[in-house]
Amino acid sequence: MKKLTIAALITLGLGSVAYTAMADNHRGGPAQMLEEVDINQDGNISKDEINAHRAERFTNADANGDNLVTADEMEAFAETERARRQEQRRAKRFARMDADGDGFITAEEHAAAGDKRMDRMFDRIDADGDGVITETEREAAKELMKERRGKRGKGRRG
């Protein structure tokens, strides 16, 4: 309970420092954002770390160093952050698929990763667990996806 309370307070604190604009809807979610704020990676987040992280992000956004961030600088910063996070996701996905860690994905590793993903998805949709996805289960899955997209906004961004 204490960890949940601390995480909630930190999340609220981060929200108050205009991270919605600077973080561009941080795709990794609160856990990834909090991990980035934990500068010394000790598992704890201090106010000093929050302030240092916020200052670093402002400095990175202020491309010309005039201590002012323009709309163009903010957009460029947001695009750089999107590209950085996308590369991190790609690297994690590759590492998950490269089961033996040799830097290559074999056809077998690719198939195994696809099978695992497909099995999870199939099992989620096959509500009665009979090994067959019926039209009713398919429609229920579509509705659930619509609801989830509605809660997040209008689906994925560019």
KEKE-3310 file (N, C-alpha, C; in steps of 0.2 Angstrom, whole numbers, plus 5000, padded with zeros to 4 digits):
npx = (5004:5010:5020:5011:5005:5015:5020:5008:5008:5020:5017:5007:5015:5024:5015:5011:5022:5021:5023:5015:5015:5029:5033:5025:5014:5019:5023:5027:5021:5017:5026:5038:5041:5043:5054:5064:5065:5071:5085:5098:5095:5091:5080:5072:5064:5068:5064:5074:5078:5067:5066:5079:5077:5067:5072:5083:5075:5069:5081:5085:5075:5076:5083:5091:5097:5092:5085:5072:5058:5052:5037:5041:5053:5048:5041:5051:5058:5049:5047:5060:5060:5050:5055:5066:5060:5053:5064:5069:5059:5059:5072:5070:5060:5066:5076:5068:5063:5075:5080:5091:5100:5110:5111:5105:5089:5082:5073:5066:5066:5058:5046:5043:5041:5030:5021:5019:5014:5002:4995:4993:4984:4974:4969:4964:4953:4945:4934:4927:4936:4936:4944:4940:4936:4922:4909:4902:4911:4921:4915:4913:4927:4930:4922:4927:4940:4936:4931:4943:4951:4943:4945:4958:4959:4959:4964:4980:4994:5002)
npy = (4994:5006:5008:5010:5021:5030:5029:5035:5048:5052:5051:5061:5072:5072:5075:5088:5095:5098:5087:5081:5088:5088:5075:5069:5060:5048:5033:5021:5021:5024:5017:5015:5029:5032:5025:5031:5043:5039:5042:5037:5024:5017:5012:5020:5036:5052:5069:5077:5070:5070:5084:5086:5078:5084:5097:5093:5088:5100:5107:5099:5101:5114:5119:5129:5135:5146:5147:5147:5139:5136:5133:5126:5120:5112:5103:5097:5091:5082:5074:5068:5062:5052:5045:5039:5032:5023:5016:5010:5001:4993:4987:4980:4971:4964:4958:4949:4941:4935:4922:4914:4924:4927:4938:4936:4932:4917:4907:4898:4904:4915:4909:4903:4914:4921:4911:4910:4923:4923:4912:4917:4928:4921:4913:4923:4928:4916:4914:4903:4893:4882:4880:4885:4900:4908:4917:4925:4926:4933:4945:4950:4952:4962:4972:4974:4979:4991:4998:4999:5007:5018:5023:5026:5036:5041:5029:5023:5034:5043)
npz = (5000:5004:4994:4983:4986:4987:4973:4967:4972:4967:4953:4952:4955:4945:4935:4937:4933:4920:4911:4902:4890:4888:4888:4879:4879:4886:4880:4886:4898:4916:4924:4916:4914:4928:4930:4922:4929:4940:4943:4949:4949:4960:4964:4971:4972:4973:4977:4973:4962:4954:4951:4945:4933:4927:4924:4916:4905:4901:4897:4886:4878:4875:4862:4857:4868:4874:4886:4884:4878:4862:4852:4841:4845:4855:4848:4840:4850:4856:4845:4844:4856:4854:4843:4850:4860:4852:4846:4858:4861:4849:4851:4863:4859:4849:4857:4865:4855:4850:4856:4860:4862:4852:4844:4832:4824:4821:4810:4818:4830:4827:4823:4836:4844:4838:4839:4853:4855:4847:4853:4866:4862:4856:4867:4875:4867:4865:4875:4882:4882:4873:4862:4850:4841:4842:4832:4841:4851:4844:4841:4854:4857:4848:4853:4866:4862:4856:4867:4875:4866:4866:4879:4880:4870:4854:4848:4841:4839:4826)
capx = (5000:5014:5023:5006:5004:5021:5019:5003:5011:5025:5014:5004:5020:5026:5009:5011:5028:5020:5025:5010:5018:5036:5033:5021:5010:5024:5020:5029:5017:5020:5032:5044:5042:5046:5061:5068:5066:5075:5092:5103:5093:5091:5073:5068:5064:5068:5062:5079:5078:5062:5068:5084:5075:5063:5077:5086:5071:5068:5087:5085:5070:5078:5088:5096:5100:5091:5081:5065:5056:5047:5033:5045:5058:5044:5039:5057:5060:5044:5049:5066:5058:5046:5060:5070:5056:5052:5070:5070:5054:5062:5077:5067:5056:5071:5079:5063:5063:5082:5080:5098:5105:5116:5111:5101:5083:5081:5066:5063:5064:5053:5040:5041:5038:5024:5016:5018:5009:4996:4992:4990:4978:4969:4966:4960:4947:4942:4931:4924:4941:4934:4948:4937:4934:4915:4907:4900:4918:4925:4912:4915:4933:4930:4919:4932:4945:4934:4931:4950:4953:4940:4948:4965:4959:4957:4969:4988:4996:5007)
capy = (5000:5012:5009:5012:5028:5034:5030:5039:5055:5054:5052:5067:5077:5073:5078:5095:5099:5099:5082:5079:5091:5087:5068:5067:5054:5043:5027:5016:5021:5027:5013:5017:5036:5033:5021:5036:5048:5036:5043:5033:5017:5013:5009:5025:5042:5058:5076:5080:5066:5073:5091:5085:5075:5089:5102:5090:5088:5107:5109:5095:5104:5121:5118:5135:5137:5153:5146:5148:5133:5138:5127:5122:5116:5107:5098:5093:5087:5077:5069:5065:5057:5047:5040:5036:5026:5018:5012:5005:4996:4988:4983:4975:4966:4960:4954:4944:4936:4932:4918:4912:4930:4927:4943:4934:4929:4912:4905:4894:4909:4919:4906:4902:4921:4922:4906:4912:4929:4920:4908:4922:4932:4916:4911:4929:4928:4910:4915:4897:4889:4876:4879:4888:4906:4908:4923:4929:4928:4938:4951:4952:4954:4968:4977:4976:4983:4998:5001:5001:5012:5024:5025:5029:5041:5038:5024:5024:5040:5042)
capz = (5000:5004:4987:4979:4988:4984:4966:4965:4973:4962:4947:4952:4955:4938:4931:4939:4930:4912:4908:4897:4884:4887:4888:4873:4881:4887:4878:4891:4904:4922:4926:4912:4916:4934:4930:4919:4934:4946:4940:4951:4948:4967:4965:4975:4968:4977:4974:4969:4955:4950:4949:4940:4927:4924:4922:4910:4899:4898:4894:4880:4873:4873:4857:4855:4874:4876:4892:4882:4873:4857:4849:4836:4849:4859:4843:4838:4856:4856:4839:4846:4861:4851:4840:4855:4863:4847:4846:4864:4860:4844:4854:4867:4855:4846:4862:4867:4850:4850:4862:4862:4863:4848:4839:4826:4825:4817:4808:4823:4836:4825:4824:4843:4847:4835:4842:4860:4855:4845:4858:4871:4859:4855:4873:4878:4864:4866:4882:4885:4882:4869:4857:4844:4842:4838:4830:4847:4855:4840:4842:4861:4857:4845:4857:4871:4859:4855:4873:4877:4862:4868:4886:4878:4865:4847:4845:4841:4836:4820)
cpx = (5004:5017:5018:5005:5009:5021:5014:5005:5016:5022:5010:5009:5023:5021:5009:5017:5027:5023:5021:5013:5025:5037:5030:5018:5015:5021:5022:5025:5021:5026:5038:5046:5046:5053:5066:5070:5071:5082:5097:5101:5093:5085:5069:5069:5063:5065:5067:5080:5073:5064:5074:5082:5071:5067:5081:5082:5070:5075:5087:5080:5072:5084:5093:5099:5098:5086:5074:5063:5050:5042:5037:5050:5054:5043:5045:5059:5055:5045:5055:5064:5054:5050:5064:5066:5054:5058:5071:5065:5056:5067:5075:5063:5061:5075:5075:5063:5070:5083:5086:5103:5111:5116:5107:5094:5082:5074:5062:5061:5058:5046:5038:5038:5031:5019:5014:5013:5002:4992:4989:4984:4973:4965:4962:4953:4943:4939:4929:4930:4940:4939:4946:4934:4927:4914:4906:4907:4922:4922:4913:4922:4934:4927:4924:4938:4943:4933:4938:4952:4950:4943:4955:4965:4957:4962:4976:4989:5002:5014)
cpy = (5006:5013:5012:5020:5033:5035:5035:5046:5057:5055:5059:5073:5078:5076:5086:5099:5099:5093:5080:5082:5088:5079:5065:5060:5048:5036:5021:5016:5024:5023:5015:5024:5036:5030:5027:5041:5045:5036:5039:5026:5013:5011:5014:5032:5048:5064:5078:5076:5069:5080:5090:5083:5080:5095:5099:5090:5095:5109:5105:5098:5111:5120:5123:5138:5144:5153:5148:5142:5136:5132:5123:5117:5111:5101:5094:5089:5081:5072:5065:5060:5051:5042:5036:5030:5021:5013:5007:5000:4990:4984:4978:4969:4961:4955:4948:4939:4932:4927:4916:4918:4930:4933:4942:4931:4923:4911:4902:4899:4913:4916:4905:4909:4922:4917:4908:4918:4927:4916:4912:4925:4927:4914:4917:4929:4922:4910:4908:4892:4882:4875:4882:4895:4907:4916:4928:4931:4933:4945:4954:4955:4961:4974:4979:4980:4990:5001:5003:5007:5019:5027:5028:5035:5038:5033:5026:5031:5038:5041)
cpz = (5000:4998:4982:4980:4986:4977:4964:4966:4968:4955:4947:4952:4948:4933:4931:4936:4922:4908:4902:4890:4883:4885:4882:4874:4882:4886:4883:4897:4910:4924:4922:4914:4923:4934:4927:4924:4939:4943:4942:4951:4955:4969:4969:4971:4973:4974:4970:4962:4951:4947:4944:4933:4923:4921:4916:4904:4896:4894:4887:4875:4871:4868:4856:4862:4877:4883:4890:4877:4869:4855:4845:4840:4853:4854:4841:4844:4857:4851:4841:4851:4858:4847:4845:4859:4858:4846:4852:4863:4855:4847:4859:4864:4851:4851:4864:4861:4849:4856:4865:4863:4858:4843:4833:4828:4819:4815:4814:4829:4834:4825:4831:4846:4844:4838:4849:4860:4852:4850:4864:4869:4859:4861:4876:4874:4865:4873:4885:4885:4878:4863:4850:4846:4838:4836:4836:4851:4851:4841:4849:4861:4854:4849:4863:4868:4858:4861:4876:4873:4864:4875:4884:4874:4859:4844:4845:4837:4831:4822)
residu = (MET:LYS:LYS:LEU:THR:ILE:ALA:ALA:LEU:ILE:THR:LEU:GLY:LEU:GLY:SER:VAL:ALA:TYR:THR:ALA:MET:ALA:ASP:ASN:HIS:ARG:GLY:GLY:PRO:ALA:GLN:MET:LEU:GLU:GLU:VAL:ASP:ILE:ASN:GLN:ASP:GLY:ASN:ILE:SER:LYS:ASP:GLU:ILE:ASN:ALA:HIS:ARG:ALA:GLU:ARG:PHE:THR:ASN:ALA:ASP:ALA:ASN:GLY:ASP:ASN:LEU:VAL:THR:ALA:ASP:GLU:MET:GLU:ALA:PHE:ALA:GLU:THR:GLU:ARG:ALA:ARG:ARG:GLN:GLU:GLN:ARG:ARG:ALA:LYS:ARG:PHE:ALA:ARG:MET:ASP:ALA:ASP:GLY:ASP:GLY:PHE:ILE:THR:ALA:GLU:GLU:HIS:ALA:ALA:ALA:GLY:ASP:LYS:ARG:MET:ASP:ARG:MET:PHE:ASP:ARG:ILE:ASP:ALA:ASP:GLY:ASP:GLY:VAL:ILE:THR:GLU:THR:GLU:ARG:GLU:ALA:ALA:LYS:GLU:LEU:MET:LYS:GLU:ARG:ARG:GLY:LYS:ARG:GLY:LYS:GLY:ARG:ARG:GLY)
# end
